[in-house]
């Protein structure tokens, strides 16, 4: 799965920085989540409505309680049970080539992390006096 390179302990240090210092990070992460989710829904397979329906209906964005993490994809038990076939589209099978839509959506928008979220993190660390 895709991920942005993590710095160990960064989230813990940002939590300690306080809500005021991390408000901009929360806003940018929420915006990033919306953009990636919209791309995923646009790229999601459009199956026959009589079988599974539109895959984009099962995609969600979940922001953590502290606002410093965002999960985007098939979230929750019900969605996992109902949208099991999306794994087949994303990764393929022996008889079907992969038709990914989640990974490309993240990759397309990874530049947003560098351009928007990283400066917000640096600014919050500066305000909180974290190195």
C-alpha positions, 0 to 999 in steps of 0.5 A, a space after each residue: 500500500 502507498 504511504 508517505 515516509 514517516 518520521 518516528 515519534 512525529 505524531 506524538 511530538 505534534 500532539 504535545 505541541 497542542 491544538 493551536 500549533 497543529 490546526 493548520 495541519 488538521 485543515 490540510 490533512 482534511 483537504 488532502 483526504 477530500 482530494 484523494 477520496 474524490 480521485 478514488 471515486 472517479 477512478 473506481 470501477 463502475 460495475 453492473 448496478 444489479 450485481 455490486 453497484 458503484 464501487 465509489 459508494 463504499 469509499 470513505 475518509 476517516 480522520 483520527 480523533 486528534 486530526 493528525 491522521 487520515 484513512 481513505 478507502 474501504 472503512 468499516 466492517 459492513 463496507 469490507 463485507 459488501 465491497 470485498 470485490 474491490 480488492 480483486 480490482 485493485 490487485 487482480 487475480 490469476 485470471 484478471 489483470 489488476 485495475 487499481 484505483 486506490 493506489 493511483 489516486 494516492 500517487 497522483 496527489 502525493 505532491 500535495 503532501 510535499 507542497 501543503 502538509 509538510 510546510 504546515 508540519 514544519 510551521 507547527 514544529 517551529 511554533 511548538 519549539 520541536 526539532 
